[in-house]
Amino acid sequence: METYKLVLPEHLNHYGFLFGGNLLKWIDEVSYITVSLDYPGCNFVTVGMDKVEFKKSIRGGTILCFVTEKSKIGHTSIEYTVNVFKKSIDTGSRVLVFSTNITFVCLNEKGVKKALCAGSPL
């Protein structure tokens, strides 16, 4: 799934760069939307991101492109790879600024792990 986000002034630190926590929040949000659409009827919670390393700075006004792809399927959990790119409105080119794997676990109504619902294949 591909999603876009515009970096606005309220997302910036006092130096004019994106707060890293905002980027992590957006990754959690866009990947949660993806897993929820891939597995309707399942309830998911985030259990982890494998790596947090900011490769490039991000300034206000930047358009970010989030590309979320399924990478591993377990019995009760699923992992997605999320690549974040800066998108140039002048040329259309993309530059990778962040990449991580995020894992979700499927829970029943009591908060106990349960098998994944039928969803789209890998």
C-alpha positions as CSV (number, residue, x, y, z in Angstrom):
1,M,0.0,0.0,0.0
2,E,1.2,3.5,-0.8
3,T,0.2,6.5,1.4
4,Y,1.4,10.1,1.4
5,K,1.8,12.7,4.2
6,L,2.7,16.4,4.1
7,V,5.1,17.6,6.7
8,L,3.6,20.7,8.4
9,P,5.0,23.2,10.8
10,E,3.4,21.5,13.8
11,H,5.4,18.4,13.0
12,L,8.8,20.2,13.3
13,N,11.3,20.8,16.0
14,H,12.8,24.2,16.8
15,Y,15.5,23.6,14.1
16,G,12.9,23.2,11.4
17,F,13.3,19.4,11.0
18,L,10.7,16.7,11.5
19,F,10.5,15.2,15.0
20,G,11.4,11.5,14.7
21,G,8.5,10.6,16.9
22,N,6.0,11.9,14.4
23,L,7.6,9.8,11.7
24,L,7.3,6.7,13.9
25,K,3.7,7.5,14.7
26,W,2.8,7.8,11.0
27,I,4.6,4.5,10.2
28,D,2.5,2.8,13.0
29,E,-0.7,4.4,11.7
30,V,-0.2,3.6,7.9
31,S,0.9,0.0,8.6
32,Y,-2.0,-0.5,11.0
33,I,-4.4,0.6,8.3
34,T,-2.7,-1.8,5.9
35,V,-2.9,-4.8,8.2
36,S,-6.5,-4.0,9.1
37,L,-7.5,-3.8,5.4
38,D,-5.5,-7.0,4.6
39,Y,-7.2,-8.9,7.5
40,P,-10.7,-7.6,8.0
41,G,-12.3,-8.7,11.2
42,C,-9.0,-9.2,13.0
43,N,-7.9,-7.0,15.9
44,F,-4.2,-6.0,15.9
45,V,-1.7,-4.3,18.2
46,T,1.8,-3.3,17.4
47,V,4.5,-5.4,19.1
48,G,7.6,-3.9,17.6
49,M,9.7,-2.1,15.1
50,D,13.0,-3.8,14.3
51,K,15.2,-0.7,13.6
52,V,15.0,3.0,14.1
53,E,17.7,4.8,12.0
54,F,16.9,8.1,10.4
55,K,18.9,8.2,7.1
56,K,18.1,11.8,5.9
57,S,16.7,15.0,7.4
58,I,13.2,16.0,6.6
59,R,12.1,19.6,6.5
60,G,8.7,21.3,6.6
61,G,6.8,21.2,3.3
62,T,8.2,17.8,2.4
63,I,5.8,15.2,0.9
64,L,6.5,11.8,2.3
65,C,5.6,8.5,0.6
66,F,5.0,5.5,2.8
67,V,5.3,2.1,1.0
68,T,4.0,-0.7,3.2
69,E,4.5,-4.3,2.1
70,K,3.8,-7.6,3.8
71,S,7.1,-9.4,4.6
72,K,6.4,-12.3,7.0
73,I,3.3,-14.2,8.1
74,G,3.2,-16.2,11.3
75,H,0.3,-18.0,13.1
76,T,-0.7,-15.1,15.3
77,S,1.5,-12.3,13.9
78,I,2.4,-10.5,10.7
79,E,5.3,-8.3,9.7
80,Y,5.4,-5.5,7.2
81,T,8.3,-3.6,5.7
82,V,7.8,0.1,5.6
83,N,9.9,2.3,3.4
84,V,9.6,6.1,3.6
85,F,10.6,8.3,0.8
86,K,10.9,12.0,0.3
87,K,9.0,12.8,-2.9
88,S,10.0,15.7,-5.1
89,I,7.1,17.7,-6.4
90,D,9.5,19.2,-9.1
91,T,10.8,16.0,-10.6
92,G,8.7,13.2,-9.1
93,S,11.9,11.4,-7.9
94,R,12.0,9.6,-4.5
95,V,14.8,9.4,-1.9
96,L,14.7,6.8,0.8
97,V,14.7,8.5,4.2
98,F,13.7,5.7,6.6
99,S,13.0,1.9,6.5
100,T,11.9,-0.5,9.2
101,N,9.9,-3.7,9.8
102,I,6.9,-3.5,12.0
103,T,5.2,-6.5,13.6
104,F,1.6,-6.8,14.6
105,V,-0.1,-9.5,16.7
106,C,-3.7,-10.6,16.3
107,L,-5.8,-10.5,19.5
108,N,-9.2,-11.8,20.5
109,E,-11.7,-9.6,22.4
110,K,-10.0,-10.5,25.7
111,G,-6.6,-9.4,24.5
112,V,-5.2,-12.9,24.1
113,K,-3.3,-13.9,21.0
114,K,-5.3,-15.7,18.4
115,A,-4.8,-17.1,14.9
116,L,-4.8,-14.6,12.0
117,C,-8.1,-14.2,10.2
118,A,-8.2,-15.2,6.5
119,G,-6.6,-12.4,4.6
120,S,-4.6,-11.6,1.5
121,P,-1.7,-14.0,0.9
122,L,1.9,-12.9,1.0
